[in-house]
Amino acid sequence: MKFTRIPETTFQKLQLNAGILLSDFTPGTGTMEEEDILGATSGGVNFVATPEFSDFGEDIDNAPVNVLELKRLDSWEVTMSGTFVTVDVNLAKTLVGIADIDTSDKTLVKPRNDLLTTDFKDIWWVGDYSDKTGATNGGFVAIHMLNGLSTGGFQLQSGNKEKGQFEFEFTGHYSLAKQSRVPFEVYIKAGTAEAGES
C-alpha cells in the first residue's frame, strides 16, 4: 500500500529514553558535567511551550475568526514538570524556589518571602537522539529553559516501602534585560559514528 509506511530515516530521528535535567549544558560540543545533573527522575519529564494569542479581528464587524493578518502573539507560557526521586540540599533549594541555604548550617534550606533575581536559573532537559548515541558523538535533543523558577511549590510524597517522590514544576520567564527573547530554545543534533564504528 502506497501510504502505509514510515520514512526510511525513522530510527535516525527518534528521541530515546527519559533524558536528564541539568543546570548547564554545552550544545556546541554536546558535553555536560556530572555535577550539573539536578537529580534522578521517575516517569520522565514533561515540557510544554504554549503560545498565547490575541485576535485583533474579534470585535471587527464581518471579520472571520482567526484572520492570519490580525493574529498577534502575546507571550509564551513555558513549563517543565515531573518527579524527582533523589534530593540534596541544592535541589531542595531549587524546588523551594524562593529560598537560601543557611550560611551557618549547610543542611538547612530557609524559604524567603521576597523573590530575588538570583532565584531564577536556566534549566536544561537533554535526551538521546538518533541511531547513534555513543558516549563521545551521540546525538541529542536539548531543551533550554531560560530563567526557570519553581512555581509548583515544594512537594514530597512518601510511602511505605516506596521511594520519596518530589513533584516539580518549573516555569520559564522573560527578562527585562532581553525582552524579545522567548524563554526557551530547542536543539536537535544527530549523532555521528564513534571511533572504530562504520
N, C-alpha and C positions, 0 to 999 in steps of 0.2 A: 504494500500500500504506500502510495506516494508520500503521504503526510504523517504516517505512523512511524516516526523516527526521532532521533535526537541528534544534535550536532556531533560530528566526529571528535571534536575537541572537548567534549563534556568533562571528561575526567581531568583535563588540564585546567578547568575553570571552576572546580568545586572548592568551597571553603570547608575545611575539615576540623572536627573536634571543637572543644568548648572555648579554646583560646585562654588568654590570661589578661589580667588587669595590671597595668604598670603606671608608675608615677613619671616615667620618662622612657623614650624610645627614639632611636635614630633611624628614620625610614630610608635615608640615603644609603646606609650600609646594612640595614636590616638587623641592627645589633641592639642589645639590651644588657643591663647589668642585673645580676641576681638580686641585689638589694633593692632594686626598683619594683620587684613583684609585690603587689599590695597584700596578697593573701590567696589562699586556696578557696575556690568557689564550688558550689553544688548546683546542678540544674542549669548551668550555662548563664549567659549574660544577655539581657535584652536591651538593645539600643534603639531609640526612636527619635527621629528628627521630623517634626511636623510643621509645615509652613502655615502661618496664619494669614488669611487674605481679607481684603475688603473689596466689595463690588461697588464701584463708584456709579454704576448704572442702575442700582436697585431702586432709587427714588426718581428716576427719569421716566416720564411717560413714554410708552411704546418701546422702551429698550428691553430686549430679551434678558433673561437671567444669564449671567456669566458670559458677557461680551468680552472677548480677549483683550481688546484695546482699553477696556475700562477696569480691568482687574489689576489690583495692586497688592504687592506683598508687604505686609505689616512687619512681620518678625518670624523667627523660628523658635519653636519650643523644643528643646533638646534634652533628653533624659537617658540615663543608663541605670539599669536596675538588675538585681539578682540577689544571691545569698552567699555570704562568706561563711566558711566553716572553720576558719582559723582567725585568730585575732592576737594582736600585740598592742602595746601602748600607742605606737604611732598610728596603726589602723583604727584603734578606738577613737583617737583624737580626730581622725579624718571622718569617721562615721558620726561622731557627735556634731562635727562641723564647726560650731562656734565654741571653741574650747582651746585650752592651753595644757601642756604638760607642766606640772608644778616644778619650779626651779629647785626646790629643796628635796622633793620626793619624786623621783623619775618614774615611779609606778602609778602616780596619781594624775588622772585626766580631770581637769576642772572646767566645766561648762561656764560660759560667759553670757551676759545679757546684751553685749554690744558686738555688732558684726564688724570685722576688720577686713580690709582688702587682702591681707595675708591668709585669710580663711579660704580663699578661692585658689584652687590648684588645678593644673591641667591633668587629665586622666587619659590614658591610652588603653584601648582594648586591641589586642593583636592575636590573630589566629592563623593557623596554617592554611596555605592556598596552593593549588595546582598539584600535579602529579610528582613534582619534585620538591620535597620538604626536608632536605638534608640539613645538617647542623650548620653548615657554612653558607650555602647558597639557596636555602629553602625559600619558597615563595610565601607571601603573607598578604592578608587583608588587615589593615590597621585603621582604627577609628580614633581620631584625636579630638577629645572633648576639651574645649578651652574654658578656663575659669570655672571649673566644676566646683559645686558646693553640695554637701549632703543635705538634701531637702526632705528626706523621708524619715528623719529622726533616728535616734539610736534604738535599735530593736534587738532583743535576744529572745529566742525560743529554745528552751532546754527540754529534754525529755528523758525518761527512764531508759537506760541502755542506748541512748542516742547521742549524737554529737550536737553541741550547741550550734544554733543557726542564727546568723546575724544578717537579717534582710537589709538591703540598702537601696536608696535611690539618689543618684547624683543628677543635678541639673546644670547644664552649661549656660554661661552668661555672656552677654555682650559687655564691652568696656567703653567708657567714655573716651579713653585714650585712642581706641581704634573702633569707632562707632559703626563702620561699614563692614567690619569683619564678622562673619557669621560664626557662632561658637562651636563649630565642628568642621572637621576635614576628613576625607576618606582617601586612603592609599591602597592601591591594588598592584602587587608586583608578583609576576610569575617567577617560579624558581628556575634555576639552571642546574645542569649536571654537576655533581661533585667530582673531585679529582678521582680518576680511575673508573668513572661511570661513563656509559655511552649515551 
